[in-house]
Amino acid sequence: MGAAYFYHLTQKPLEATLPMLLGKALGAGWRVAVRGTDAARMEWLDQKLWLGAEEGFLPHGLAGGAHDAAQPVLLTMAPEAANDPQCVMTVDGAEITPDELQHLERVCILFDGNDPVAVDKARSQWRSLTGAGCSAQYWSEESGRWEKKAEA
């Protein structure tokens, strides 16, 4: 069973934090699904990843393409990802279940610390996952660098 890592974004926006985490996941040899809740937002993330630094290019695709199964990183809204990920990163309050977590190496839940609704959703997800016996860590960048603040 994998672990859920909660990332409380307060200093850097999603489009800056997500590529860093994707780079680490790909460096670990994992395929990744980035799960969101809104098609327009996923298209926006797709564009941000394409426009990133050339030396840090992250190979990825938006779900619905001809080569979804071959994508190292697949942006999707569906619970099932065609690229058979070992890691799922959720954004914008996308759901993840304790059962899913049992079949993954890692789940990263990224949430906007400046949005009270997003914070409440992340707290609810923490309670749901830890209440089901899942391992979880809470990371904050409030000090300007990432620090682990809690573990269950």
N, C-alpha and C positions, 0 to 999 in steps of 0.2 A: 504494500500500500504506500502511495506517495504522500506528500505533504502539501498543504495549502500555505502559500506565502501571500500575505496581504501587504500591498504597497500603498501607503497613504501619501498621495501626491500633494505637496504644499508649495514646493519651491520651483520645480520644473514641470512643464505640462506633459500630458500623455505623449505627444509626438516627439518629445525628447527622451522620456523614460523608456517607452516601449522598445525603441531600437537597441538601447543598452541591454535590456533584459533578453531580447531576442538573440542578440549576439552571444550572450552567455549560454543560452539554451542550445543554440546551434553548436557552440564550442564544446558542449557536453555530449554532442552527437545525437541530440534529440530532434525529432520532427515536432513542429509546433502548430497548433491551431489557435488563432486569435479570434475569440468569440465576442461578438457584439450584439446589439439589440436593434440597430437601425441601418438599413441598406445605404443610405446617404452617408452616414458616419463611417461605415466600412469603406466606401469608395474614397472618402476624404483621407482615411488612414493609408489606403493603398497609394494614393498620390504622394502623401508625405514620405512613405517608405521609398518610393521611386525617386524622389527628389533629394534623398539623403546624400551624405558625403560619399564620393566615389570609392574611396579606400575602405569604407565600411559598408559597402552595398550588401543588402540583405535579400537574397533570392526569395521571392514570394509570389503569391497569386491570389486573386479574388475568387472565391468559390463560384462555380458555375462555368469554369473554363474547361477546355478539352484535356488539360493536363493536371487536374486537381490532385490526383493520387501521387504525382511525382513532386509536388511542391514541398520544399523544406518548411515553408511557412505558408499556411493557408488562412486567409481572412474569411470568416464565415459567421452566419447567425444561427446555424443549425447545431444541435447537440452532437450529431454524428459528423465527423470530418473525414473526407475521402483520403487524406494523406496519412491516416493511421498514426496520430501524434502520440508522443510520450509525455508531452507537456501541453497544457491548455492555459492560455492567458485570457482572462475575461476583462472586458471593459464596459463601462456604462451600465453596470448592474446586471450583466448577463448572468444567468443562473448556472450553477454547478452543483451537482448532487454528491452526497457522500459515496454512493455507489460508483459514480464515475471516477471519483478520486482514488478508489481502490484499484483501478486499472491503469493508473497513470503514475509516472515518476514524480511529476510536479504540477501543481495548479498555481498560477499567479493571478491574484485578484487585484487589479489596479483601480483605485478610486480617487476622485477629486476631493481633497480635504477641504476645499473652499465651498463645497456644495453640501448643505446639510442633508438633503435627500440621499445623496450618494454615501455619505458617512453612515446614515441610519441603515441603508441597504447593506453596507459592508458589515456593520455590527450584527445585523440579522444573519448574514451568511456565516460569520464567525460562530455565532451561537449554534446555528444549524449543523455546521461541520464538526465543531468540537463536541457538541452534544451527542453526535453519532460516533464519537470515539476517534475522529480523524486528527492527525497531527497538524498543528498550525503554528505559524509564526507571524508576528505583526512587525512590519518595518516602517519607520518614519524617516523623512528627510527634513524634519522641522529644524534641525540644527545646521542644515546646509550640506550634510552628508548622510548617507543611509546608515541607520542604526536600528538594531533589533531591540524592540521595546517590550515584547511579550512573547511567550511561547506556551502552547498547551498541547 
